[in-house]
């Protein structure tokens, strides 16, 4: 099962109109610096991703998808290094690929190829599934008070029971939640994700006390900076709204490490986790949270269908992945590049049953959104 050829298709898939921010609050949501641009200055849907096709000697094609904004030179260098490799001889838990954001897309393609060749679904490669459907959240960015309620009502009408908002300290999050409660009642819960931008425990405590009285917030995700986890413990003792810590291994360059989950769990700093990472890295984090009996969900970068399919499998195969996952790319972007989209109905995603990821690439859509192409052969 030799890797004979790898193709990289660079794509930009725009967001649907009205899916990100209100026009009055149109903030960039890409957290990392990109080139000469600072973090939080770029909009995620304008940043290229790479679709990876790994062609093997037995006719199997493994599918992968990179995170956005990766170095073209590094993607191509890793692809060249894999040509001629026998997939069957690799340890999928420790691939010969540099760690970091470059790793997960190639891991996805390799594990997909391996699972397809064995006739196994990805969740079977991970030990089996705990559920046939994975609970998903609706999602949107920074909104006006009226728009926040409108998007929550839209989520409710589509069958979702949870909506996630990006926010910061100056956003009127209390007014969002109060208005949503008046319009949607108890049918919609809310995840507020400031990405640490409530800035200080005092601010987070004040906001959380007001949110608790409204009663529709599922959790605050990363409300304050994570460098001082002791402050999380203090905050958790002071408030009644659950705290969720996002441990995103693709953001290791910003200090997000697996050890954060260990420290947080030992200190009692949080109620939930949001985990991002590759297939086997996620499984390690999930196993840790299972030991501490802390529920979690799978995070995302508002990705396309290949990565999201892997998220569904990983969530299905994780015992306490029972909170609404960040699997909503097709709802936000124009296309997911899949021939048949993931089945997301009534706020849940059906686990694909076909071998590997269980999805197929839509080559017409790939051609439509392609901005560049590269191929390497043995």
Secondary structure, 3 states (H helix, E strand, C coil): CEEEEEEEEEECCCECCCCCCCHHHCCCCECCCECCECCCCECHHHCCEEEEEEEECCCCEEEEECCCCCCHHHHHHHHHHHCCCEHHHCCCCCCCCCCCCCHHHHHHHHHHHHHHHHCCEHHHHCCCCCCCEEEECEEECCCCHHHHHHHHHHHHHCCCCEEEEECCCCCCHHHHHHHHHHHHCCCCEEEEECCCCCCCHHHHHHHHHHHHHHCCEEEEECCCCCCCHHHHHHHHHHCCCCEEEEEEHHHHHHCCCHHHHHHHHHHCCCCEEEEECCHHHHHHHHHHHHHHCCCEEECCCCCCHHHHHHHHHHHHCCCCCCCCECCCHHHHECCCCECCCCCEECCEEECCCCCECCCCECHHHHHHHEEEEEEEEC
